[in-house]
């Protein structure tokens, strides 16, 4: 059995060659190391299958930001950011409450203005 360091170096070189899309160089790489071919053929097959099956994925910015918040612990203090991560039903309810509150405030202001105008009008006798 070949020593572990030689096997590790061989598998590292084979993996690097597959990542660089130079799969034709694998036979030459195996010949470079003092490792019997019969010992490593099955493992190189596994490395090739893993290279084909495991495709790289780029995480979304939202996932990265939430992971950073979870790991580092810096909470976002922005109200909009807090509402953005609520479930959709809660977001809708918050929007309705915001609109209703705005309407109530504007109605009250309008009523106050109308009462002020009525008090300013002099009564003719």
C-alpha positions as CSV (number, residue, x, y, z in Angstrom):
1,X,0.0,0.0,0.0
2,X,1.3,3.4,-0.9
3,X,2.0,5.9,1.9
4,X,-0.8,8.3,2.8
5,X,1.1,11.5,1.8
6,X,1.6,10.2,-1.8
7,X,-2.1,9.3,-2.0
8,X,-3.2,12.7,-0.6
9,X,-1.0,14.4,-3.1
10,X,-2.3,12.3,-6.0
11,X,-5.9,12.9,-5.1
12,X,-5.3,16.6,-4.7
13,X,-3.6,16.7,-8.2
14,X,-6.4,14.7,-9.8
15,X,-9.1,16.9,-8.2
16,X,-7.3,20.1,-9.3
17,X,-7.0,18.7,-12.9
18,X,-10.8,18.0,-12.9
19,X,-11.6,21.4,-11.6
20,X,-9.4,22.9,-14.3
21,X,-11.2,20.8,-17.0
22,X,-8.0,18.9,-17.8
23,X,-9.4,15.4,-17.3
24,X,-7.1,14.1,-20.1
25,X,-4.0,14.7,-17.9
26,X,-5.2,12.2,-15.2
27,X,-3.2,9.3,-16.6
28,X,-0.1,11.4,-16.6
29,X,-0.7,12.6,-13.1
30,X,-1.1,9.0,-11.8
31,X,2.1,8.0,-13.5
32,X,3.9,10.9,-11.7
33,X,3.2,9.4,-8.3
34,X,4.6,6.2,-6.9
35,X,1.2,4.7,-6.4
36,X,-0.1,1.5,-8.0
37,X,-2.9,2.2,-10.5
38,X,-5.1,-0.6,-9.2
39,X,-5.2,1.0,-5.7
40,X,-6.5,4.4,-7.0
41,X,-8.7,3.6,-9.9
42,X,-11.9,3.2,-7.9
43,X,-11.2,6.3,-5.9
44,X,-10.5,8.4,-9.0
45,X,-13.8,7.1,-10.4
46,X,-15.5,8.5,-7.3
47,X,-13.7,11.8,-7.7
48,X,-14.9,12.0,-11.3
49,X,-18.5,11.3,-10.3
50,X,-18.4,13.8,-7.5
51,X,-17.1,16.4,-9.9
52,X,-19.9,15.7,-12.3
53,X,-22.7,15.6,-9.7
54,X,-21.6,18.4,-7.4
55,X,-22.2,21.7,-9.1
56,X,-21.3,25.0,-7.6
57,X,-24.1,27.2,-6.4
58,X,-24.0,30.9,-5.5
59,X,-26.0,31.7,-2.4
60,X,-28.4,34.6,-2.6
61,X,-27.5,38.0,-1.1
62,X,-30.4,37.6,1.4
63,X,-29.1,34.3,2.6
64,X,-25.6,35.6,3.0
65,X,-26.9,38.7,4.9
66,X,-29.0,36.5,7.2
67,X,-26.2,34.1,7.8
68,X,-23.8,36.9,8.6
69,X,-26.4,38.3,11.1
70,X,-26.8,34.9,12.7
71,X,-23.0,34.3,13.0
72,X,-21.8,37.8,13.9
73,X,-24.9,38.8,15.8
74,X,-25.3,42.3,14.3
75,X,-29.0,42.9,14.2
76,X,-30.4,45.1,11.5
77,X,-32.0,48.1,13.2
78,X,-33.9,49.4,10.2
79,X,-37.7,49.1,10.5
80,X,-38.1,48.4,6.8
81,X,-35.6,45.5,7.0
82,X,-37.5,44.1,10.0
83,X,-40.8,44.2,8.1
84,X,-39.3,42.7,5.0
85,X,-38.4,39.4,6.6
86,X,-41.9,38.9,8.2
87,X,-44.3,36.4,6.6
88,X,-46.4,37.8,3.7
89,X,-49.6,37.8,5.7
90,X,-48.0,39.9,8.4
91,X,-46.6,42.3,5.8
92,X,-50.0,42.8,4.3
93,X,-51.6,43.4,7.8
94,X,-48.8,45.9,8.6
95,X,-49.5,47.7,5.3
96,X,-53.2,47.8,5.9
97,X,-52.6,49.1,9.5
98,X,-50.3,51.8,8.1
99,X,-52.8,53.0,5.5
100,X,-55.7,53.0,8.0
101,X,-53.6,55.0,10.5
102,X,-52.7,57.5,7.9
103,X,-56.3,57.9,6.8
104,X,-57.5,58.3,10.5
105,X,-54.8,61.0,11.1
106,X,-55.7,62.9,7.9
107,X,-59.4,62.7,8.6
108,X,-58.9,64.1,12.1
109,X,-56.8,66.9,10.8
110,X,-59.4,67.7,8.2
111,X,-62.1,67.8,10.8
112,X,-60.1,70.0,13.0
113,X,-59.5,72.4,10.1
114,X,-63.2,72.5,9.3
115,X,-64.1,73.2,13.0
116,X,-61.5,76.0,13.1
117,X,-63.0,77.6,9.9
118,X,-66.5,77.5,11.4
119,X,-65.4,79.2,14.5
120,X,-63.6,82.0,12.6
121,X,-66.7,82.9,10.5
122,X,-68.4,85.9,12.2
123,X,-72.1,85.6,12.9
124,X,-74.1,88.4,11.2
125,X,-77.1,89.7,13.0
